Amino acid sequence: MGIFERYLSVWVGLGIVAGVILGSIMPGVFEVIAGWEIAHVNILIAVLIWLMVYPMMVQVDFSSIKDVGKKPKGLVLTLVINWLIKPFTMALLGWLFFKIFFADMVDPQTANEYIAGMILLGVAPCTAMVFVWSQLTKGDPNYTLVQVSVNDVIMVFAFAPITAFLLGMTDITVPWETLLLSVVLYVLLPLVAGIITRKKLDKRDDHSKLESFLATVKPWSIVGLISTVVLLFAFQAQTILDKPEAIVMIAIPLLIQTYGIFFIAYGLAKYLKLPHNVAAPACMIGTSNFFELAVAVAISLFGLHSGAALATVVGVLVEVPVMLSLVWFANRTRHWF
């Protein structure tokens, strides 16, 4: 891990602070940037998310999918959590908090948008940061690779239908064209580009050219991440300063969801007698979110200043510290497995 990865939480924190400050003192600049759209997709956000996602996709070796049958229990656990439990519990918690507990504090339209943002986070399982969480918990890197590869392939086909189904349940009109465009733009194309790049660079299967290329592009991935964080919090700066209670309201169900999903997965992993180096990454994949995708789709569907975009941004806010706390817990309970 380089200095950027090692102190990622620091850079994200500084990016959040910088975004809020810049957005409050230069709102006009960010209004102009917000207007750079084609087909409801913000061009600058799209470029930055590509900077983030493309190097991550190059790292994923999709040929590892052939090994899915070797240790099926861990993979089944990840898939059940990611696609059969997590999206639906997130939608349920969003509905519970914003339609019942906080119903008197938020107008119905904003409540729907907050729920939509939470749903987008719930339907987007983590793709990249899982490698960091896996490394920090001494996970089996090859098995983590298999899990991420299979999840990415499923995401291409499952993200749009599940999202549309859950958004429909919360009385939100689903713009299918924008949703499918987002999946193609932020999942399918980077995935295909990553496969092609890896195939061209790794013809000899010695990884030397591939590792050299990744060393060159990885810093750009971090630049893309921090720049996106700065932009997102700059776009939402006025809302954050005017309505700090909104951040707290959104964070509460997100925290319950994150810790709840982890402990469900961790309990199942122990019940299934998985080794710790498979159990820990499997639970991390099920718990963390592909927030880059969630943010991009929220902006495309509802706009930069929407409640949905704010909810996904709060997801960014809680992701790193919460996941680090779960890494600590997983490491302290290694003897359980």
C-alpha positions in Angstrom: 0.0 0.0 0.0 1.3 3.4 -1.0 0.9 6.6 1.0 -2.4 7.4 -0.7 -4.0 4.1 0.1 -2.6 4.0 3.6 -4.0 7.4 4.5 -7.1 7.3 2.4 -9.4 8.3 5.2 -7.3 11.4 5.7 -7.5 12.4 2.0 -11.2 11.7 1.9 -11.7 13.8 5.1 -9.7 16.7 3.6 -11.6 16.4 0.3 -15.0 16.7 2.2 -13.8 19.8 4.1 -12.4 21.4 1.0 -15.6 20.7 -1.0 -17.8 22.2 1.6 -15.6 25.3 1.9 -15.2 25.8 -1.9 -18.9 25.2 -2.5 -19.9 27.8 0.1 -17.5 30.5 -1.1 -17.7 29.9 -4.9 -21.2 28.6 -5.5 -21.4 30.1 -9.0 -18.4 28.1 -10.3 -20.0 24.8 -9.2 -23.3 25.9 -10.7 -21.6 26.2 -14.1 -19.9 22.8 -13.6 -23.3 21.3 -12.7 -24.6 22.5 -16.1 -22.1 20.4 -18.1 -24.5 17.6 -18.9 -25.3 15.3 -21.8 -28.4 13.0 -21.5 -28.6 13.8 -17.7 -25.0 12.7 -17.2 -22.6 15.3 -15.8 -19.5 15.2 -18.0 -16.9 16.0 -15.3 -18.3 13.5 -12.8 -18.3 10.9 -15.6 -14.7 11.5 -16.4 -13.6 11.4 -12.7 -15.5 8.2 -12.1 -13.9 6.7 -15.1 -10.5 7.7 -13.7 -11.5 5.8 -10.5 -13.1 2.8 -11.9 -11.0 1.9 -14.9 -7.7 1.1 -13.0 -9.8 -1.0 -10.6 -11.3 -3.0 -13.5 -7.9 -3.6 -14.9 -6.8 -5.2 -11.6 -9.7 -7.7 -11.8 -8.7 -11.0 -13.5 -11.9 -12.3 -14.9 -10.2 -15.6 -15.9 -10.4 -16.4 -12.2 -14.1 -17.0 -12.6 -13.2 -20.5 -13.7 -12.3 -21.2 -10.1 -15.7 -20.4 -8.7 -16.4 -24.0 -7.9 -13.4 -24.7 -5.7 -14.7 -23.0 -2.5 -18.4 -22.4 -3.2 -19.6 -21.5 0.3 -17.8 -18.1 0.5 -19.0 -17.1 -2.9 -22.6 -18.2 -2.2 -22.6 -16.2 1.0 -21.4 -13.0 -0.8 -24.0 -13.4 -3.6 -26.9 -14.1 -1.2 -26.0 -11.0 0.9 -25.3 -8.8 -2.1 -28.3 -9.6 -4.3 -31.0 -11.2 -2.1 -30.7 -9.4 1.3 -28.8 -6.1 1.2 -30.8 -4.2 -1.5 -34.1 -5.1 0.2 -33.1 -4.3 3.7 -31.7 -0.9 2.6 -35.0 -0.1 0.9 -36.9 -1.3 4.0 -34.8 0.9 6.3 -35.1 3.9 4.0 -38.9 3.5 4.0 -39.1 2.9 7.7 -37.1 6.0 8.6 -38.3 8.5 6.1 -41.9 7.4 5.8 -42.5 6.7 9.5 -39.8 7.8 12.0 -38.8 11.1 10.2 -42.0 11.6 8.3 -42.8 14.8 10.1 -39.3 16.3 9.5 -39.0 15.8 5.7 -41.4 16.6 2.9 -42.7 13.6 0.9 -40.7 14.4 -2.3 -37.4 14.8 -0.4 -38.1 11.6 1.6 -38.6 9.7 -1.7 -35.3 11.0 -3.0 -33.4 10.1 0.2 -34.9 6.6 0.0 -33.8 6.4 -3.7 -30.2 7.3 -2.8 -30.1 4.7 -0.1 -31.5 2.1 -2.6 -28.8 3.0 -5.1 -26.2 2.4 -2.5 -27.8 -0.9 -1.5 -27.9 -2.3 -5.0 -24.2 -1.4 -5.8 -21.9 -3.9 -4.1 -18.3 -2.8 -3.6 -15.9 -3.5 -6.5 -12.6 -1.8 -5.7 -12.1 -0.9 -2.0 -12.8 -4.6 -1.2 -9.2 -5.3 -2.2 -8.0 -2.9 0.5 -10.4 -4.3 3.2 -9.3 -7.9 2.2 -5.6 -7.0 2.5 -6.2 -5.4 5.9 -7.9 -8.5 7.2 -5.3 -10.8 5.7 -7.9 -12.2 3.3 -7.1 -14.7 0.5 -6.4 -12.4 -2.4 -7.2 -15.0 -5.1 -10.6 -15.8 -3.6 -11.4 -12.1 -3.1 -10.6 -11.7 -6.8 -13.1 -14.5 -7.7 -15.8 -12.9 -5.6 -15.3 -9.5 -7.0 -15.2 -10.8 -10.6 -18.4 -12.8 -10.2 -20.1 -9.8 -8.6 -19.1 -7.4 -11.4 -20.5 -9.7 -14.0 -23.8 -10.1 -12.1 -23.9 -6.3 -11.6 -24.1 -5.7 -15.4 -27.3 -7.6 -15.6 -28.9 -7.2 -12.1 -28.3 -3.6 -11.1 -30.8 -2.0 -13.4 -33.7 -4.4 -12.8 -33.4 -4.5 -9.0 -33.0 -0.8 -8.8 -36.0 -0.2 -11.0 -38.1 -2.7 -9.0 -37.2 -1.1 -5.6 -37.6 2.5 -6.9 -41.0 1.5 -8.2 -42.0 0.3 -4.8 -41.2 3.8 -3.4 -43.5 5.5 -5.9 -40.7 6.9 -8.0 -41.0 7.0 -11.8 -38.1 5.0 -13.2 -36.4 6.6 -16.2 -35.2 3.4 -17.8 -33.1 5.0 -20.5 -31.0 7.0 -17.9 -30.7 3.9 -15.7 -29.5 1.7 -18.5 -27.2 4.4 -19.8 -25.6 4.7 -16.4 -25.0 0.9 -16.1 -23.4 0.9 -19.6 -21.3 4.0 -18.9 -20.1 3.2 -15.3 -20.1 -0.6 -15.2 -20.1 -2.3 -18.6 -17.7 0.0 -20.5 -15.0 0.2 -17.8 -15.3 -3.5 -17.3 -14.8 -4.2 -21.0 -12.0 -1.7 -21.2 -10.3 -3.3 -18.2 -10.5 -6.8 -19.7 -9.1 -5.6 -23.0 -6.3 -3.7 -21.3 -5.3 -6.6 -19.1 -5.4 -9.0 -22.0 -3.1 -6.8 -24.1 -0.6 -6.1 -21.3 -0.5 -9.6 -19.8 0.0 -11.7 -22.9 3.0 -13.5 -21.4 1.2 -14.0 -18.1 4.2 -12.7 -16.1 2.3 -9.5 -14.9 5.4 -7.3 -15.4 3.8 -4.9 -17.9 0.5 -5.1 -16.1 2.1 -4.1 -12.8 4.0 -1.3 -14.4 0.8 0.1 -16.0 -1.1 -0.2 -12.8 1.6 1.7 -10.9 1.3 4.5 -13.5 -2.5 4.7 -13.4 -3.3 4.0 -9.8 -2.4 7.6 -8.6 -4.9 8.9 -11.1 -7.5 6.6 -9.6 -6.9 8.3 -6.2 -7.0 11.7 -7.9 -10.3 10.8 -9.4 -11.7 9.7 -6.1 -10.6 12.8 -4.1 -11.7 15.2 -6.9 -15.1 13.5 -7.0 -15.4 13.8 -3.2 -14.5 17.5 -3.4 -17.0 18.1 -6.3 -19.8 16.2 -4.6 -19.5 18.0 -1.3 -19.1 21.4 -3.1 -22.4 20.7 -5.0 -24.1 19.9 -1.7 -22.3 22.5 0.4 -25.3 24.8 0.9 -27.6 21.9 1.8 -25.0 20.5 4.3 -24.5 23.9 5.9 -28.2 24.8 5.9 -29.5 21.3 6.9 -26.9 19.5 9.0 -29.8 17.5 10.5 -30.4 16.0 7.0 -26.9 14.4 7.1 -27.6 12.9 10.5 -31.0 11.6 9.5 -29.6 9.9 6.4 -26.5 8.6 8.3 -28.6 6.8 11.0 -30.3 4.2 8.7 -27.1 3.8 6.7 -25.1 3.0 9.8 -27.7 0.5 11.0 -27.7 -1.1 7.5 -23.9 -1.3 7.3 -23.3 -2.8 10.7 -26.4 -5.0 10.5 -25.5 -6.5 7.1 -21.9 -7.2 8.3 -23.0 -9.0 11.4 -25.6 -11.1 9.5 -22.9 -12.1 7.0 -20.3 -12.7 9.7 -22.7 -14.9 11.7 -23.5 -16.9 8.6 -19.8 -17.2 7.8 -19.1 -18.7 11.2 -22.2 -21.0 10.9 -20.8 -22.2 7.5 -17.4 -22.8 9.1 -15.6 -20.7 6.5 -11.9 -20.0 7.1 -11.3 -16.4 8.3 -9.3 -15.5 5.2 -12.4 -16.2 3.1 -15.1 -15.1 5.7 -13.7 -11.6 6.3 -13.4 -10.5 2.6 -16.8 -12.1 1.9 -18.5 -10.0 4.6 -16.6 -6.9 3.5 -17.9 -7.3 -0.1 -21.4 -7.7 1.2 -21.2 -4.7 3.5 -19.4 -2.0 1.6 -20.8 -0.1 -1.4 -19.7 0.8 -5.0 -20.5 4.4 -4.1 -19.0 5.7 -7.3 -21.7 4.0 -9.3 -24.4 5.0 -6.8 -23.4 8.6 -6.8 -23.2 8.7 -10.6 -26.6 7.1 -11.1 -28.2 9.3 -8.4 -26.9 12.4 -10.2 -28.1 11.1 -13.6 -31.5 10.2 -12.4 -32.4 13.0 -10.0 -29.8 15.8 -10.5 -26.8 17.1 -8.7 -28.7 19.0 -6.0 -31.3 16.2 -5.3 -31.9 14.4 -2.0 -30.8 11.2 -3.7 -27.4 12.6 -4.6 -27.1 13.9 -1.0 -27.9 10.4 0.4 -25.2 8.8 -1.8 -22.7 11.5 -0.7 -23.5 10.7 3.0 -22.7 7.1 2.0 -19.2 8.3 1.0 -19.0 10.1 4.3 -19.6 7.1 6.5 -18.0 4.4 4.3 -14.3 4.6 5.2 -14.5 5.0 9.0 -17.3 2.4 9.3 -15.4 -0.1 7.2 -12.2 0.5 9.1 -14.0 -0.2 12.4 -15.3 -3.5 10.9 -11.7 -4.4 9.7 -10.6 -3.9 13.3 -13.5 -6.1 14.6 -12.7 -8.8 12.0 -9.1 -8.9 13.0 -9.8 -9.0 16.7 -12.2 -12.0 16.2 -9.9 -14.1 14.0 -9.8 -16.8 16.7 -13.6 -17.4 16.3 -12.9 -19.1 12.9 
